[in-house]
Amino acid sequence: MLARRFTIVCLLVSLFGMFFAILVAEAGRPARAWDEARTCRLACPTHLRN
């Protein structure tokens, strides 16, 4: 019984660790070029659109 609970706790902690690692990795990435271009077109009225 104790081993089963320990296994469940270890699996939950590892899932939380993976989720937290994904969040940290996404926050550290620079913005993608196509996201910046899209926002600039919407935010810059003087930008000439093709």
PDB file with SEQRES, HELIX, SHEET and CRYST1 records, atoms N, CA, C and O in Angstrom:
SEQRES   1 A   50  MET LEU ALA ARG ARG PHE THR ILE VAL CYS LEU LEU VAL          
SEQRES   2 A   50  SER LEU PHE GLY MET PHE PHE ALA ILE LEU VAL ALA GLU          
SEQRES   3 A   50  ALA GLY ARG PRO ALA ARG ALA TRP ASP GLU ALA ARG THR          
SEQRES   4 A   50  CYS ARG LEU ALA CYS PRO THR HIS LEU ARG ASN                  
HELIX    1 AA1 LEU A    2  GLY A   28  1                                  27    
HELIX    2 AA2 ALA A   33  ALA A   43  1                                  11    
CRYST1    1.000    1.000    1.000  90.00  90.00  90.00 P 1           1          
ATOM      1  N   MET A   1       0.830  -1.202   0.000  1.00  0.00           N  
ATOM      2  CA  MET A   1       0.000   0.000   0.000  1.00  0.00           C  
ATOM      3  C   MET A   1       0.872   1.263   0.000  1.00  0.00           C  
ATOM      4  O   MET A   1       0.593   2.218  -0.724  1.00  0.00           O  
ATOM      5  N   LEU A   2       1.909   1.256   0.803  1.00  0.00           N  
ATOM      6  CA  LEU A   2       2.803   2.403   0.873  1.00  0.00           C  
ATOM      7  C   LEU A   2       3.552   2.600  -0.442  1.00  0.00           C  
ATOM      8  O   LEU A   2       3.762   3.732  -0.878  1.00  0.00           O  
ATOM      9  N   ALA A   3       3.948   1.506  -1.064  1.00  0.00           N  
ATOM     10  CA  ALA A   3       4.647   1.600  -2.347  1.00  0.00           C  
ATOM     11  C   ALA A   3       3.729   2.165  -3.430  1.00  0.00           C  
ATOM     12  O   ALA A   3       4.177   2.933  -4.281  1.00  0.00           O  
ATOM     13  N   ARG A   4       2.463   1.794  -3.405  1.00  0.00           N  
ATOM     14  CA  ARG A   4       1.509   2.314  -4.389  1.00  0.00           C  
ATOM     15  C   ARG A   4       1.331   3.826  -4.226  1.00  0.00           C  
ATOM     16  O   ARG A   4       1.322   4.563  -5.212  1.00  0.00           O  
ATOM     17  N   ARG A   5       1.191   4.281  -2.992  1.00  0.00           N  
ATOM     18  CA  ARG A   5       1.056   5.724  -2.748  1.00  0.00           C  
ATOM     19  C   ARG A   5       2.327   6.461  -3.166  1.00  0.00           C  
ATOM     20  O   ARG A   5       2.260   7.539  -3.757  1.00  0.00           O  
ATOM     21  N   PHE A   6       3.475   5.881  -2.859  1.00  0.00           N  
ATOM     22  CA  PHE A   6       4.738   6.510  -3.239  1.00  0.00           C  
ATOM     23  C   PHE A   6       4.858   6.617  -4.756  1.00  0.00           C  
ATOM     24  O   PHE A   6       5.346   7.623  -5.273  1.00  0.00           O  
ATOM     25  N   THR A   7       4.416   5.585  -5.467  1.00  0.00           N  
ATOM     26  CA  THR A   7       4.448   5.608  -6.934  1.00  0.00           C  
ATOM     27  C   THR A   7       3.548   6.687  -7.484  1.00  0.00           C  
ATOM     28  O   THR A   7       3.931   7.408  -8.405  1.00  0.00           O  
ATOM     29  N   ILE A   8       2.351   6.810  -6.931  1.00  0.00           N  
ATOM     30  CA  ILE A   8       1.405   7.836  -7.394  1.00  0.00           C  
ATOM     31  C   ILE A   8       1.958   9.229  -7.130  1.00  0.00           C  
ATOM     32  O   ILE A   8       1.865  10.109  -7.986  1.00  0.00           O  
ATOM     33  N   VAL A   9       2.528   9.429  -5.955  1.00  0.00           N  
ATOM     34  CA  VAL A   9       3.105  10.738  -5.629  1.00  0.00           C  
ATOM     35  C   VAL A   9       4.269  11.057  -6.552  1.00  0.00           C  
ATOM     36  O   VAL A   9       4.404  12.195  -7.001  1.00  0.00           O  
ATOM     37  N   CYS A  10       5.110  10.077  -6.842  1.00  0.00           N  
ATOM     38  CA  CYS A  10       6.243  10.310  -7.742  1.00  0.00           C  
ATOM     39  C   CYS A  10       5.780  10.647  -9.150  1.00  0.00           C  
ATOM     40  O   CYS A  10       6.361  11.516  -9.800  1.00  0.00           O  
ATOM     41  N   LEU A  11       4.748   9.974  -9.627  1.00  0.00           N  
ATOM     42  CA  LEU A  11       4.218  10.284 -10.959  1.00  0.00           C  
ATOM     43  C   LEU A  11       3.617  11.691 -11.012  1.00  0.00           C  
ATOM     44  O   LEU A  11       3.817  12.416 -11.986  1.00  0.00           O  
ATOM     45  N   LEU A  12       2.896  12.069  -9.985  1.00  0.00           N  
ATOM     46  CA  LEU A  12       2.311  13.412  -9.958  1.00  0.00           C  
ATOM     47  C   LEU A  12       3.391  14.488  -9.891  1.00  0.00           C  
ATOM     48  O   LEU A  12       3.287  15.517 -10.559  1.00  0.00           O  
ATOM     49  N   VAL A  13       4.417  14.255  -9.094  1.00  0.00           N  
ATOM     50  CA  VAL A  13       5.510  15.224  -8.991  1.00  0.00           C  
ATOM     51  C   VAL A  13       6.257  15.327 -10.314  1.00  0.00           C  
ATOM     52  O   VAL A  13       6.643  16.423 -10.719  1.00  0.00           O  
ATOM     53  N   SER A  14       6.465  14.211 -10.987  1.00  0.00           N  
ATOM     54  CA  SER A  14       7.164  14.268 -12.279  1.00  0.00           C  
ATOM     55  C   SER A  14       6.324  14.980 -13.334  1.00  0.00           C  
ATOM     56  O   SER A  14       6.871  15.718 -14.152  1.00  0.00           O  
ATOM     57  N   LEU A  15       5.007  14.776 -13.333  1.00  0.00           N  
ATOM     58  CA  LEU A  15       4.146  15.503 -14.273  1.00  0.00           C  
ATOM     59  C   LEU A  15       4.173  17.002 -13.996  1.00  0.00           C  
ATOM     60  O   LEU A  15       4.238  17.807 -14.925  1.00  0.00           O  
ATOM     61  N   PHE A  16       4.124  17.375 -12.727  1.00  0.00           N  
ATOM     62  CA  PHE A  16       4.213  18.789 -12.375  1.00  0.00           C  
ATOM     63  C   PHE A  16       5.558  19.371 -12.797  1.00  0.00           C  
ATOM     64  O   PHE A  16       5.621  20.500 -13.284  1.00  0.00           O  
ATOM     65  N   GLY A  17       6.626  18.611 -12.615  1.00  0.00           N  
ATOM     66  CA  GLY A  17       7.954  19.077 -13.026  1.00  0.00           C  
ATOM     67  C   GLY A  17       8.050  19.278 -14.528  1.00  0.00           C  
ATOM     68  O   GLY A  17       8.647  20.254 -14.983  1.00  0.00           O  
ATOM     69  N   MET A  18       7.471  18.370 -15.307  1.00  0.00           N  
ATOM     70  CA  MET A  18       7.479  18.522 -16.763  1.00  0.00           C  
ATOM     71  C   MET A  18       6.682  19.754 -17.191  1.00  0.00           C  
ATOM     72  O   MET A  18       7.121  20.517 -18.051  1.00  0.00           O  
ATOM     73  N   PHE A  19       5.517  19.940 -16.588  1.00  0.00           N  
ATOM     74  CA  PHE A  19       4.691  21.102 -16.915  1.00  0.00           C  
ATOM     75  C   PHE A  19       5.420  22.397 -16.567  1.00  0.00           C  
ATOM     76  O   PHE A  19       5.404  23.351 -17.344  1.00  0.00           O  
ATOM     77  N   PHE A  20       6.051  22.426 -15.411  1.00  0.00           N  
ATOM     78  CA  PHE A  20       6.782  23.620 -15.000  1.00  0.00           C  
ATOM     79  C   PHE A  20       7.974  23.885 -15.927  1.00  0.00           C  
ATOM     80  O   PHE A  20       8.273  25.038 -16.238  1.00  0.00           O  
ATOM     81  N   ALA A  21       8.651  22.826 -16.367  1.00  0.00           N  
ATOM     82  CA  ALA A  21       9.779  22.981 -17.287  1.00  0.00           C  
ATOM     83  C   ALA A  21       9.313  23.544 -18.634  1.00  0.00           C  
ATOM     84  O   ALA A  21      10.005  24.366 -19.234  1.00  0.00           O  
ATOM     85  N   ILE A  22       8.159  23.109 -19.102  1.00  0.00           N  
ATOM     86  CA  ILE A  22       7.605  23.644 -20.354  1.00  0.00           C  
ATOM     87  C   ILE A  22       7.299  25.131 -20.202  1.00  0.00           C  
ATOM     88  O   ILE A  22       7.592  25.917 -21.102  1.00  0.00           O  
ATOM     89  N   LEU A  23       6.717  25.519 -19.079  1.00  0.00           N  
ATOM     90  CA  LEU A  23       6.410  26.934 -18.853  1.00  0.00           C  
ATOM     91  C   LEU A  23       7.681  27.777 -18.815  1.00  0.00           C  
ATOM     92  O   LEU A  23       7.726  28.859 -19.402  1.00  0.00           O  
ATOM     93  N   VAL A  24       8.690  27.300 -18.146  1.00  0.00           N  
ATOM     94  CA  VAL A  24       9.948  28.049 -18.046  1.00  0.00           C  
ATOM     95  C   VAL A  24      10.615  28.150 -19.416  1.00  0.00           C  
ATOM     96  O   VAL A  24      11.154  29.200 -19.765  1.00  0.00           O  
ATOM     97  N   ALA A  25      10.584  27.076 -20.188  1.00  0.00           N  
ATOM     98  CA  ALA A  25      11.216  27.089 -21.509  1.00  0.00           C  
ATOM     99  C   ALA A  25      10.481  28.033 -22.455  1.00  0.00           C  
ATOM    100  O   ALA A  25      11.122  28.733 -23.239  1.00  0.00           O  
ATOM    101  N   GLU A  26       9.153  28.068 -22.400  1.00  0.00           N  
ATOM    102  CA  GLU A  26       8.390  28.961 -23.273  1.00  0.00           C  
ATOM    103  C   GLU A  26       8.603  30.419 -22.883  1.00  0.00           C  
ATOM    104  O   GLU A  26       8.644  31.284 -23.758  1.00  0.00           O  
ATOM    105  N   ALA A  27       8.736  30.706 -21.616  1.00  0.00           N  
ATOM    106  CA  ALA A  27       8.932  32.084 -21.175  1.00  0.00           C  
ATOM    107  C   ALA A  27      10.308  32.596 -21.578  1.00  0.00           C  
ATOM    108  O   ALA A  27      10.484  33.798 -21.773  1.00  0.00           O  
ATOM    109  N   GLY A  28      11.281  31.708 -21.705  1.00  0.00           N  
ATOM    110  CA  GLY A  28      12.633  32.118 -22.044  1.00  0.00           C  
ATOM    111  C   GLY A  28      12.877  32.273 -23.530  1.00  0.00           C  
ATOM    112  O   GLY A  28      13.903  32.824 -23.927  1.00  0.00           O  
ATOM    113  N   ARG A  29      11.964  31.804 -24.361  1.00  0.00           N  
ATOM    114  CA  ARG A  29      12.161  31.887 -25.814  1.00  0.00           C  
ATOM    115  C   ARG A  29      11.873  33.285 -26.328  1.00  0.00           C  
ATOM    116  O   ARG A  29      10.967  33.956 -25.833  1.00  0.00           O  
ATOM    117  N   PRO A  30      12.634  33.729 -27.315  1.00  0.00           N  
ATOM    118  CA  PRO A  30      12.298  35.019 -27.939  1.00  0.00           C  
ATOM    119  C   PRO A  30      11.047  34.883 -28.801  1.00  0.00           C  
ATOM    120  O   PRO A  30      10.672  33.780 -29.198  1.00  0.00           O  
ATOM    121  N   ALA A  31      10.422  35.987 -29.079  1.00  0.00           N  
ATOM    122  CA  ALA A  31       9.216  35.974 -29.898  1.00  0.00           C  
ATOM    123  C   ALA A  31       9.564  35.540 -31.318  1.00  0.00           C  
ATOM    124  O   ALA A  31      10.657  35.814 -31.812  1.00  0.00           O  
ATOM    125  N   ARG A  32       8.634  34.872 -31.957  1.00  0.00           N  
ATOM    126  CA  ARG A  32       8.867  34.412 -33.327  1.00  0.00           C  
ATOM    127  C   ARG A  32       8.734  35.575 -34.292  1.00  0.00           C  
ATOM    128  O   ARG A  32       8.023  36.541 -34.016  1.00  0.00           O  
ATOM    129  N   ALA A  33       9.409  35.484 -35.408  1.00  0.00           N  
ATOM    130  CA  ALA A  33       9.435  36.580 -36.382  1.00  0.00           C  
ATOM    131  C   ALA A  33       8.050  36.837 -36.969  1.00  0.00           C  
ATOM    132  O   ALA A  33       7.671  37.992 -37.164  1.00  0.00           O  
ATOM    133  N   TRP A  34       7.285  35.778 -37.255  1.00  0.00           N  
ATOM    134  CA  TRP A  34       5.981  36.011 -37.880  1.00  0.00           C  
ATOM    135  C   TRP A  34       4.975  36.591 -36.895  1.00  0.00           C  
ATOM    136  O   TRP A  34       4.033  37.261 -37.318  1.00  0.00           O  
ATOM    137  N   ASP A  35       5.144  36.353 -35.581  1.00  0.00           N  
ATOM    138  CA  ASP A  35       4.273  36.988 -34.601  1.00  0.00           C  
ATOM    139  C   ASP A  35       4.556  38.483 -34.514  1.00  0.00           C  
ATOM    140  O   ASP A  35       3.628  39.283 -34.400  1.00  0.00           O  
ATOM    141  N   GLU A  36       5.833  38.867 -34.567  1.00  0.00           N  
ATOM    142  CA  GLU A  36       6.183  40.286 -34.508  1.00  0.00           C  
ATOM    143  C   GLU A  36       5.681  41.016 -35.747  1.00  0.00           C  
ATOM    144  O   GLU A  36       5.195  42.143 -35.648  1.00  0.00           O  
ATOM    145  N   ALA A  37       5.793  40.386 -36.911  1.00  0.00           N  
ATOM    146  CA  ALA A  37       5.349  41.028 -38.146  1.00  0.00           C  
ATOM    147  C   ALA A  37       3.840  41.243 -38.129  1.00  0.00           C  
ATOM    148  O   ALA A  37       3.361  42.282 -38.582  1.00  0.00           O  
ATOM    149  N   ARG A  38       3.095  40.288 -37.619  1.00  0.00           N  
ATOM    150  CA  ARG A  38       1.642  40.409 -37.579  1.00  0.00           C  
ATOM    151  C   ARG A  38       1.210  41.548 -36.660  1.00  0.00           C  
ATOM    152  O   ARG A  38       0.312  42.314 -37.008  1.00  0.00           O  
ATOM    153  N   THR A  39       1.842  41.667 -35.489  1.00  0.00           N  
ATOM    154  CA  THR A  39       1.461  42.721 -34.560  1.00  0.00           C  
ATOM    155  C   THR A  39       1.895  44.086 -35.080  1.00  0.00           C  
ATOM    156  O   THR A  39       1.226  45.088 -34.824  1.00  0.00           O  
ATOM    157  N   CYS A  40       3.008  44.135 -35.806  1.00  0.00           N  
ATOM    158  CA  CYS A  40       3.456  45.413 -36.336  1.00  0.00           C  
ATOM    159  C   CYS A  40       2.498  45.921 -37.408  1.00  0.00           C  
ATOM    160  O   CYS A  40       2.243  47.123 -37.488  1.00  0.00           O  
ATOM    161  N   ARG A  41       1.973  45.032 -38.220  1.00  0.00           N  
ATOM    162  CA  ARG A  41       1.011  45.466 -39.226  1.00  0.00           C  
ATOM    163  C   ARG A  41      -0.251  46.017 -38.602  1.00  0.00           C  
ATOM    164  O   ARG A  41      -0.846  46.966 -39.112  1.00  0.00           O  
ATOM    165  N   LEU A  42      -0.656  45.420 -37.495  1.00  0.00           N  
ATOM    166  CA  LEU A  42      -1.871  45.883 -36.854  1.00  0.00           C  
ATOM    167  C   LEU A  42      -1.617  47.152 -36.037  1.00  0.00           C  
ATOM    168  O   LEU A  42      -2.494  48.009 -35.928  1.00  0.00           O  
ATOM    169  N   ALA A  43      -0.433  47.269 -35.471  1.00  0.00           N  
ATOM    170  CA  ALA A  43      -0.149  48.374 -34.560  1.00  0.00           C  
ATOM    171  C   ALA A  43       0.411  49.608 -35.285  1.00  0.00           C  
ATOM    172  O   ALA A  43       0.302  50.715 -34.759  1.00  0.00           O  
ATOM    173  N   CYS A  44       1.003  49.449 -36.473  1.00  0.00           N  
ATOM    174  CA  CYS A  44       1.646  50.553 -37.172  1.00  0.00           C  
ATOM    175  C   CYS A  44       0.761  51.010 -38.343  1.00  0.00           C  
ATOM    176  O   CYS A  44       0.735  50.344 -39.378  1.00  0.00           O  
ATOM    177  N   PRO A  45       0.045  52.115 -38.205  1.00  0.00           N  
ATOM    178  CA  PRO A  45      -0.825  52.551 -39.303  1.00  0.00           C  
ATOM    179  C   PRO A  45      -0.045  53.102 -40.497  1.00  0.00           C  
ATOM    180  O   PRO A  45      -0.590  53.165 -41.600  1.00  0.00           O  
ATOM    181  N   THR A  46       1.215  53.502 -40.308  1.00  0.00           N  
ATOM    182  CA  THR A  46       2.001  54.044 -41.410  1.00  0.00           C  
ATOM    183  C   THR A  46       2.684  52.955 -42.224  1.00  0.00           C  
ATOM    184  O   THR A  46       3.295  53.238 -43.255  1.00  0.00           O  
ATOM    185  N   HIS A  47       2.582  51.698 -41.759  1.00  0.00           N  
ATOM    186  CA  HIS A  47       3.213  50.585 -42.470  1.00  0.00           C  
ATOM    187  C   HIS A  47       2.463  50.310 -43.777  1.00  0.00           C  
ATOM    188  O   HIS A  47       1.241  50.161 -43.773  1.00  0.00           O  
ATOM    189  N   LEU A  48       3.186  50.245 -44.880  1.00  0.00           N  
ATOM    190  CA  LEU A  48       2.564  49.982 -46.172  1.00  0.00           C  
ATOM    191  C   LEU A  48       2.284  48.500 -46.310  1.00  0.00           C  
ATOM    192  O   LEU A  48       3.188  47.671 -46.197  1.00  0.00           O  
ATOM    193  N   ARG A  49       1.035  48.175 -46.555  1.00  0.00           N  
ATOM    194  CA  ARG A  49       0.668  46.770 -46.707  1.00  0.00           C  
ATOM    195  C   ARG A  49       0.714  46.392 -48.173  1.00  0.00           C  
ATOM    196  O   ARG A  49       0.326  47.179 -49.035  1.00  0.00           O  
ATOM    197  N   ASN A  50       1.182  45.200 -48.454  1.00  0.00           N  
ATOM    198  CA  ASN A  50       1.263  44.720 -49.835  1.00  0.00           C  
ATOM    199  C   ASN A  50       0.007  43.987 -50.228  1.00  0.00           C  
ATOM    200  O   ASN A  50      -0.102  43.512 -51.358  1.00  0.00           O  
TER     201      ASN A  50                                                      
END                                                                             
